[in-house]
Amino acid sequence: MASLSRKILWAVVGTAASKAVRKRTRKAMHTEYGAPRLPYPVRRRSGLGTAILLAAGTGALMALADVLNEQGKDAARAR
C-alpha cells in the first residue's frame, strides 16, 4: 500500500512541477502586454522527420529512466 501512495505522491509532485514550469515558460515567452516575444511567426512543422525526432527523443528519455530505475534497485539491494 505504501508503494501506491508513493506513486500517487510522485504523480502529484510531477504534475505540479510540470504546470509550474509551463506557466513560467509561457510567461517568459510573452511580453507584459501578452504579445509573443518571437521576432517572426514560426512555421509549424509536422512532417515525418519531426515525428521520427520526437519518437527518438522519447525513446532516449525512456531508456534513461530505465537505467536510473535499475541503478536505484541496485543501490537498494546494496544496503
C-alpha positions as CSV (number, residue, x, y, z in Angstrom):
1,M,0.0,0.0,0.0
2,A,2.9,2.4,0.7
3,S,4.1,1.8,-2.8
4,L,0.8,3.0,-4.3
5,S,0.7,6.1,-2.1
6,R,4.3,6.9,-3.0
7,K,3.4,6.6,-6.7
8,I,0.4,8.9,-6.2
9,L,2.6,11.4,-4.4
10,W,5.2,11.4,-7.2
11,A,2.4,11.8,-9.7
12,V,1.0,14.9,-7.9
13,V,4.5,16.4,-7.4
14,G,5.3,15.7,-11.1
15,T,2.1,17.3,-12.3
16,A,2.6,20.4,-10.1
17,A,6.2,20.8,-11.3
18,S,5.1,20.4,-14.9
19,K,2.4,23.0,-14.5
20,A,4.8,25.4,-12.8
21,V,7.4,25.1,-15.5
22,R,4.9,25.6,-18.2
23,K,3.5,28.7,-16.6
24,R,6.9,30.2,-16.1
25,T,7.9,29.4,-19.7
26,R,4.7,30.9,-21.1
27,K,5.3,34.0,-19.0
28,A,8.9,34.3,-20.2
29,M,7.8,33.9,-23.9
30,H,5.3,36.8,-23.8
31,T,5.7,40.5,-23.2
32,E,3.9,42.1,-20.3
33,Y,1.1,43.0,-22.7
34,G,0.6,39.4,-23.8
35,A,2.2,39.6,-27.2
36,P,4.6,36.8,-28.2
37,R,8.3,37.6,-27.9
38,L,9.2,35.7,-31.1
39,P,10.6,38.1,-33.8
40,Y,8.6,36.4,-36.6
41,P,5.8,33.9,-37.0
42,V,7.1,30.3,-36.6
43,R,6.0,27.9,-39.3
44,R,4.5,24.7,-37.8
45,R,6.4,21.6,-38.9
46,S,4.5,18.3,-38.9
47,G,6.5,16.1,-41.2
48,L,7.9,12.6,-40.9
49,G,11.2,13.9,-39.7
50,T,9.6,15.7,-36.8
51,A,7.7,12.5,-35.9
52,I,10.9,10.5,-36.0
53,L,12.8,13.0,-34.0
54,L,10.0,13.1,-31.3
55,A,10.0,9.2,-31.2
56,A,13.8,9.1,-30.9
57,G,13.8,11.7,-28.1
58,T,11.0,9.9,-26.3
59,G,12.9,6.6,-26.6
60,A,16.1,8.1,-25.3
61,L,14.2,9.6,-22.3
62,M,12.6,6.3,-21.5
63,A,15.9,4.4,-21.8
64,L,17.5,6.9,-19.4
65,A,14.5,6.4,-17.0
66,D,15.1,2.6,-17.2
67,V,18.8,2.9,-16.4
68,L,18.1,5.2,-13.5
69,N,15.4,2.8,-12.2
70,E,17.8,-0.1,-12.4
71,Q,20.5,1.9,-10.7
72,G,18.1,2.6,-7.9
73,K,17.3,-1.0,-7.5
74,D,21.0,-1.9,-7.3
75,A,21.6,0.7,-4.7
76,A,18.7,-0.6,-2.6
77,R,20.0,-4.2,-2.8
78,A,23.4,-3.0,-1.7
79,R,22.1,-1.6,1.5
